[in-house]
Amino acid sequence: MRPFVVALAVLAALVLAPLATAAPAASPEALVVCAPGSPGTAEEAQPAMDAFARALAARAGLPAGSLVATYAASEEAGVARLRRPDAALALVSLPFFLRHEKALRLEARLEPVQQGGAPSERWSLVAKKGAVSSPSSLAGGTILSSAGYAPEFVRGAALGAWGKLPPSVHIVQSTAVLSALRRAASRERVAVLLDGGQSAALATLPFAGELEVVTQSPPLPAGILATVAGRVPAARWAKLGPAFEALPSEPAGAEALAGIRMARFLPVDEPALAAARKRTAEAAR
């Protein structure tokens, strides 16, 4: 073999060997945000998701681009995204968490506190004044709620302490809260289950005087931040957990939280979550 051909072969081996043996760059971990019934699309939410992921990674001391965030607008989209192998974290509503905790192997880590909200919230059942006095009053009627996709949550965590709803009650998901409340005020056989934020706005409606809060749930977590399927090792969570809790302490973190309408993250209220889990499981039987 000619000398220069040998030299080229040696040079090629020296250059290509590191490329062949170098480990591929790690794929970014994904934080999936899903609260079915909330307004907005995935496309509209993405800039806020990107800002939140950047702020969180920076606070945790993680490399830029090692964490991404995405919003799933529906239950189906959220489940599908969380089943993908890069989904490591889930920021979800309580109905979603209780419905999919076991199947998706969600482990509750922290609770988000919404802007202007309290660490916990009560769900309120609203109906025409005098129309509903007990669970049996709803027989054959309809309950409309953003949580209607999870009827076991409605029957259990939200209303189980009030009493057992008749089997004939129809539970329907609805994001049109104003329209639902108008139907209730018109004496249709309709009641509306509102979350904490929706309940707070009830008094501002011009026809609020025609409605009443029939019952409220016990205090419940407003949402859950969970790890998914054991995909976050302990050493990784040791960085991420404190970073979530520390976000409000700096301008970039506070701004990123505001972009997703959150104020801060707190430890999980374990007794409240356990009670909600128990009532929901009982209602699902």
N, C-alpha and C positions, 0 to 999 in steps of 0.2 A: 504494500500500500504506500502511496506517495506520502512524504512527510507532512505536507500541508493538509492533506485529507485527514491524517491521524490527529493533527493539531485541532482541526475543526471539530472532530468527533469528541475529543477531550473537552474542548471549550463548551460544546453543547451539553455534555453530561454535567459539567460543573454548574451551568446556568439553570438547567431544567430540573436537576435533582431537588433543590429546595422547593420548587413549585409543586413537584409531585408529592413531597412529603409534608408540606405545610398543612396544618389543620384548617378546614374551611371556617370562615367567619361565622360566629354564632348568630342565629336568627334572633331578631328582637322578640321580647316577651310582649304579649298583648293584654291590655286591660279592656275588658268589654263592659260597657255601660248599657243597661237595659231596664227600662221602667215602662212596660206596655201601658198605653193610654196617655203617656206624656206627649206634649206637642213637639212638632219639629221632625225633620227627616235626618237620615244619616249624613247626607251631603251638607245640610245646613249646620249640623252640629260639629262637623269635622275640624274646622279651625279651632274651636274651643277644646276639642279633644286633643289636638296637637299641642296646644299651649299647656294643657294640664299634664300631658306626658312629659314634656320638656322640663317643666317646673319640678315634677316629682323626681325624675331621674337626676336632675341637678342637686336637689336636696339630699337624695340618697347617696350621692357620690358615684353614680353609675355613668358609664360612657354615654356620650350623646348618641341617640339613635338606638340605644339598647332596649328602650321601652316605647311602645306605641299604644294609643288608645283609640277605640272605635265605639260608635253608638249604634245600637240595634233598636229600631223603632217598634218592633213587634215581638211577641213571645216567640213565634216561630224563628224569626231572624236571630234572636238572642240565643236560643237553644242551639241552632246550627253553628253560630260563631263560637260558642263556648265548647263545642265538641271538637273544634280544630286543635291540633296538638300544640300550637303556640299560645293558646289562651291560658294565661296563668292567673289572672285576677278578674274578679267580677264585682262590679258595683251595681247592685240590683235592688228593685223594690222588694218589700217584705213578702207580698203575695207570690212574686216570682221565686224568691228564695225558698219559701216553704214548699212550693209546688215542685221544684226541681232539685232540691237539696241532695237527695239520695242519688238520683239518676246521674247527675252531673258531678257528684262528689264535691259539693261546695262546703268549705269549712269557714264559718263565720269568724272574722278577725276584728273588725271595727264597725262602728255605726257612723254614717254620715249625718250631719246636722244641716238642714236646709237653711238658706238665707232667711233671716227673720223668723225662723222656726225654733222650736224647743227640741231638746234631745230625744223626746218621744212624742208621739201624736196619738190622738183618739180618732177613730173612724166614727162618723155620725150617720145614723139612719134618719132620713128626712121624708116626711109625708104631709099630705093635706091635714090641717088641724082637725083633730077629732076622728080622723079616718082609721088610724091604727092604734090599738091599745095593747096588743100582745102579739106574739108570733103567730097565733092562730088567725089573727085578723088578716094576715097576708095570704091565706090559702087561696090558690088559684090566681093570685096576682103576680106582679113582676117587680123584681129589684134590679134597677139599672146602676151600674158602677163601672169605673175604669178597671176595677179588679174583677169584673164579671167573668174574665177568662179563667179564673181560679175559684170556682164555686165552693170548693172545700174551705178556702180562706174566708169567704163571705159567711158561710154557715158556721164556721169554727172560730177562728181567731177574732173576727170582727163582731159577730153576733152570737156566738155560742154562750157567752155569759148571760145574755138576755133570756135565752131559752132556745129550744129546738124549733127550727123552722119547719113548717109542713112540707112534705115531699112535693106537693103540687106547686110550690113557689117556683117561678121561672127566674133564673139569674142570668142576666144578659150583660155583656160588655158594652159600654157606651162611653165614648169620649166627649159626646155632646152634652156637657153638664147642664148648660143653661136650658137647652131644649128638654132635657129629662126633668128638670125642676118645674118647668112650665106644665109638663104633662101631669106631674104630681099635684100641682096647685089646681089643676082643672078637674080634680076628683076622678081622674082615671085610676084604675086599680094598679097604681104605680107608686113605688117608694124608691128613693135614691140613696145609695150609700156613698158618702163623701169621705175623702181622706182629710188630713188635718188642714192642708192649705185651702182646699175647696170649702171646707166647713167655715174657715175664718172669713171667707168672702160672702157667705150666705146672707148676712145682715145687710149687705149693700144692694141687694136686689129690690127693685120697686115692688115686687109682689111677695117679699119675705114675710109680711104679716099674715099671709094665707097658709104659711107652712110652719111646721114645728119639728124640732129634733125629738124623735121618739125614744131613741136610746143611743148610747155611745159605747164603744169598745173600751176595755181597759187600756192604759197607756201601752203603746207598742212602738218598737223601733221604726223609724221612718224609712229605713232601708238597711242594707247589709253590704259591707265590703268583705268579700270572701276570696280565699285562694281556691284554685280549681284543680281537682284530681291529683293533689300532691305534687303539682308542677313547680312549686316554689320551695326550695330547700330551706332549712332552718337558718342557715347562714345568710341567705338572700333576704328572708323576711326580717332578719335582725337589722338590715339596712332599710328595707321598705317600710316596715311598721312605724318606726319613729319618724320617718320622712313624711308619711301621711299626716301624723299628728302635729308635726312642726310646720306644715305649710302656711298656716295663717300668720306665722311670726315674721315673715318677710314679705315685702311688697309683691315680688313676682309670684310667690305662692298664693298670697291672698287674691291677687288678680286672676290667677288661673282657677282658683276655687269659685270666684264670682262668675267666671265664664260658664261654669256648669251649675250655677245656682246653689252652691254649697258654701257653708261657713267654716266648717271644721270637721274633724273626725274624732270620735271618742271610743273608749273601750265598749264592748258589747254589754248591754244589760242582759246578763245571762238568765236571771229569773223570768224577765218579761218574754224573752225569746223562747225559753223552755215552755212557758204557759201557752204561748201562741202555737208552738209546734204541737203540743198535746191536744189542744182543742181542734186544730186543723186535722190532725190524724184521726181523731174521734169522728169528725164530720165526714171524713172520706170513707168510713166503713159502710 
